[in-house]
């Protein structure tokens, strides 16, 4: 399912929000993977350690917020396996070790999440569909998450610039 089209039903919206949840799980898992690999190497940098911890915590919060919106929708949820396959195909084509360094991977994760939420907000704004959840509340939640992802991109970029 592409986010580039208008969102026309509760079912489509639920599916897209579930994609957001799985995307957040991917971000959290990758942050955890990097934290574990750095810990195993005994090369924990306090700034990177804090970045990864914040990313994992933020992803968990985003999932909770998305789950709350889905719970209020008048739509059946899609099996997790179907959503996971969609996320893997479209948003998680690389593995944590495909990048030259933790910061590059984290930047990719933050940018991917930002782009997803930006596209989703645009698709909802372009739609004249009526949803079973309050449209303003929905957009407030998604815009807030998008802004937090943009802040994450900025934070990673600043750390990378300091290290050049």
C-alpha positions as CSV (number, residue, x, y, z in Angstrom):
1,X,0.0,0.0,0.0
2,X,1.4,3.3,-1.0
3,X,1.1,6.4,1.1
4,X,1.3,8.6,-1.9
5,X,-2.4,8.3,-2.6
6,X,-5.3,9.7,-0.7
7,X,-6.5,7.8,2.3
8,X,-10.1,7.0,1.6
9,X,-11.3,4.7,4.4
10,X,-10.9,3.6,8.0
11,X,-9.5,0.3,6.6
12,X,-6.8,2.1,4.6
13,X,-6.0,4.4,7.5
14,X,-5.7,1.5,9.9
15,X,-3.4,-0.4,7.6
16,X,-1.2,2.7,7.2
17,X,-1.1,3.3,10.9
18,X,-0.1,-0.4,11.4
19,X,2.7,0.1,8.9
20,X,3.8,3.0,11.1
21,X,3.8,0.8,14.2
22,X,5.9,-1.9,12.5
23,X,8.2,0.8,11.1
24,X,8.7,2.1,14.7
25,X,9.4,-1.5,15.8
26,X,12.1,-1.7,13.1
27,X,13.7,1.5,14.3
28,X,13.6,0.3,17.9
29,X,15.1,-3.1,17.1
30,X,17.9,-1.5,15.1
31,X,18.7,0.9,17.9
32,X,18.8,-2.0,20.3
33,X,21.0,-4.0,17.9
34,X,23.5,-1.2,17.7
35,X,23.5,-0.7,21.4
36,X,24.2,-4.4,21.9
37,X,27.0,-4.4,19.3
38,X,28.6,-1.3,20.8
39,X,28.3,-2.8,24.3
40,X,29.9,-6.0,23.1
41,X,32.8,-4.1,21.6
42,X,33.1,-2.1,24.8
43,X,33.1,1.1,22.7
44,X,30.1,2.8,24.1
45,X,30.2,6.5,23.4
46,X,27.9,8.3,26.0
47,X,26.4,10.6,23.3
48,X,25.6,7.7,20.9
49,X,24.4,5.6,23.8
50,X,21.9,8.3,24.8
51,X,20.9,8.8,21.1
52,X,20.1,5.1,20.8
53,X,18.2,5.0,24.1
54,X,16.2,8.0,23.1
55,X,15.4,6.6,19.7
56,X,14.1,3.3,21.3
57,X,12.0,5.2,23.8
58,X,10.6,7.5,21.2
59,X,9.7,4.6,19.0
60,X,7.8,2.9,21.8
61,X,5.9,6.1,22.6
62,X,5.0,6.5,18.9
63,X,3.7,2.9,18.7
64,X,1.5,3.6,21.8
65,X,0.1,6.7,20.2
66,X,-0.6,5.0,16.9
67,X,-2.2,2.0,18.7
68,X,-4.5,4.4,20.5
69,X,-5.7,5.9,17.2
70,X,-6.2,2.4,15.7
71,X,-8.2,1.3,18.7
72,X,-10.7,4.2,18.0
73,X,-11.0,3.4,14.3
74,X,-14.0,1.4,13.0
75,X,-11.8,-1.1,11.1
76,X,-10.4,-4.6,11.5
77,X,-6.7,-4.9,12.1
78,X,-4.6,-6.5,9.5
79,X,-2.5,-9.6,10.5
80,X,0.9,-8.5,11.8
81,X,2.7,-10.8,9.3
82,X,1.1,-9.0,6.4
83,X,2.2,-5.6,7.7
84,X,5.7,-6.8,8.5
85,X,6.1,-8.0,4.9
86,X,5.0,-4.6,3.6
87,X,7.4,-2.7,5.8
88,X,10.3,-5.0,4.9
89,X,9.6,-4.6,1.2
90,X,9.2,-0.8,1.2
91,X,11.0,0.6,4.3
92,X,13.5,-1.8,5.7
93,X,15.4,-3.1,2.7
94,X,18.7,-2.6,4.4
95,X,20.1,-4.3,7.5
96,X,21.7,-2.5,10.5
97,X,25.2,-3.7,9.4
98,X,24.7,-2.4,5.8
99,X,25.7,1.0,6.9
100,X,29.2,2.4,7.7
101,X,28.5,3.1,11.3
102,X,25.8,3.4,13.8
103,X,25.1,7.1,13.1
104,X,24.5,6.5,9.3
105,X,22.1,3.8,10.1
106,X,20.3,5.8,12.7
107,X,20.1,8.8,10.3
108,X,18.5,6.5,7.6
109,X,16.0,5.2,10.2
110,X,15.0,8.7,11.3
111,X,14.7,9.9,7.7
112,X,12.7,6.9,6.6
113,X,10.3,7.4,9.5
114,X,10.0,11.2,8.9
115,X,9.2,10.6,5.2
116,X,6.6,8.0,6.0
117,X,4.8,10.3,8.4
118,X,5.2,13.3,6.1
119,X,3.6,11.3,3.2
120,X,0.8,10.0,5.5
121,X,-0.1,13.5,6.7
122,X,-0.1,14.7,3.1
123,X,-2.3,11.8,2.0
124,X,-4.8,12.5,4.8
125,X,-4.8,16.2,4.1
126,X,-5.5,15.5,0.4
127,X,-8.4,13.2,1.2
128,X,-12.0,14.3,1.8
129,X,-12.8,11.0,3.4
130,X,-14.6,10.9,6.7
131,X,-12.9,8.7,9.3
132,X,-14.4,7.3,12.5
133,X,-11.7,9.2,14.5
134,X,-11.5,12.9,14.8
135,X,-9.6,14.2,11.8
136,X,-7.9,17.0,13.8
137,X,-6.8,14.7,16.5
138,X,-5.5,12.2,14.0
139,X,-3.5,14.9,12.2
140,X,-2.2,16.4,15.5
141,X,-0.9,12.9,16.5
142,X,0.8,12.3,13.1
143,X,2.2,15.8,12.8
144,X,3.6,15.6,16.3
145,X,5.3,12.2,15.5
146,X,6.6,13.7,12.2
147,X,8.1,16.6,14.0
148,X,9.8,14.3,16.5
149,X,11.3,12.3,13.7
150,X,12.5,15.6,12.1
151,X,14.1,16.4,15.4
152,X,15.8,13.0,15.4
153,X,17.2,13.6,12.0
154,X,18.6,17.0,13.2
155,X,20.1,15.4,16.3
156,X,21.9,12.7,14.4
157,X,23.1,15.2,11.9
158,X,24.6,17.4,14.6
159,X,26.4,14.5,16.2
160,X,27.8,13.5,12.8
161,X,28.9,17.0,12.0
162,X,30.8,17.2,15.4
163,X,32.7,14.0,14.5
164,X,33.8,15.1,11.1
